Amino acid sequence: MEWLASGTRRDICILLYGDEYRKQKLKTALQRRYDRRLRPKQFDGAVNALVDAGHVKRKVDGIADVLSLTERGRAAVETQYEWMTEQVG
């Protein structure tokens, strides 16, 4: 599960699990969760890595990128959730 080695990538996938997001809205949601500003290069790098790995798909809506999980990404989040439940539960 190398794709989850980054907490930012993991958290992006968790947020996308329930819905698709415009890229800027997703960044804002993460910043609220972390209670700190994310550097644009850090955030863009995490998104690009997820797209390249096939976990997130990107489509363009006007001038905005809209991000959503792929089936592969959804399965990976579910596997991560099961592992966390075993460890915490």
C-alpha positions, 0 to 999 in steps of 0.5 A: 500500500505504498500509495498510502505512505503519504498521509496527504495522499491517504487523506485525499482519498478518504475525502474523495471516498464519499464524493467528487471535489473541485481541486481547490475545494479539496485542498481547502477541506484538507487545510481545515482538517490539518488546521494549517496551510498546505503548500501548493506544490505539496498538494499538487504533487500528492494529487498527481501521484494519485492520478498517476497511480490510477487511484484518482481520476481528474476531469476538467469542468470549465476552468476547474479540475474535478477529482474523484476516486477510481474503483482501484482507489475505492478498494484501497481506501476500504482495505485501509479502513479494514486494517485501521478497524482491526488495529483500533477496534 
